[in-house]
Amino acid sequence: MTMNWRLCALLSAFFAALTAILGKVGVREVNSNLATAVRVTVILLFSWGLVLATGATGQLRQWSARSWLFVALSGMATGLSWLFYFHALKLESASKVAPVDKLSVPMTILLAVALLGEPLTWQTVLGGLLVVAGSLVLLL
């Protein structure tokens, strides 16, 4: 089954929203780092289950050293993001933490332009600024 990128992105946003709500409830009475470790273990098992079910493991032999490096670095960045996210959820309400977390959108835009050479259009600038404005409105 092939889905277009918009549907995948909307589903990602939906599950990210669920992550905030479920995570907030989950970290109330536990250490946030331990909660993140448990979460990562669940993701690990779930992800490998999908890979095994689809027979994609053979593709690992085709990966370049560059792919290995950047996927590993992305995993480390994700881990740090989740550790800080869960800790923030432990300290504050999900409705305050999530908007700050979504500042990753304009940060991604800036990094994509600076590091990947992606074009900066007026729509991208306006969308990024609206995300920043929305985050500020929700925080104040």
C-alpha positions, 0 to 999 in steps of 0.5 A: 500500500502506497500513501502520498506524503500529505496523508503520511504527514497528517497521520504523523501529526495525529500520532504526535498529538497522541504521543503528547497526551499519552506521554503526559499521563504516562510520566505523571508518577515515573521518572521521565528518562525511564519512561523514554527508555520504555517508549523507545523499547516499544518503538524498537519492537514495533519497528522491527516487527514491521520490518520483519513482516515486510521482509525489508531486512535484506535491504540493510546490505545495500546501505552506504556508510553515509546512510548508516552514519546519518540514520544513526545521528538522526536516531541520536537526535530523536533520542535527545528530543524525546528525553527533553520532551518527556521531561518537559511533559513531566514539568508542564502541561501538554498544551504548553509543551506541544506548541514549543515543541512545534517550533521544530517546524521553523527550525527545520525550515531554517536548517533545510535551507542552510544545510540542504540547500532547499529553496526558501519561498514566501510560502515557506517563510509565511508558514514558518512565521505562522507556526512561531506566532501560533506557538507564542499565542499559545504560550502567552 
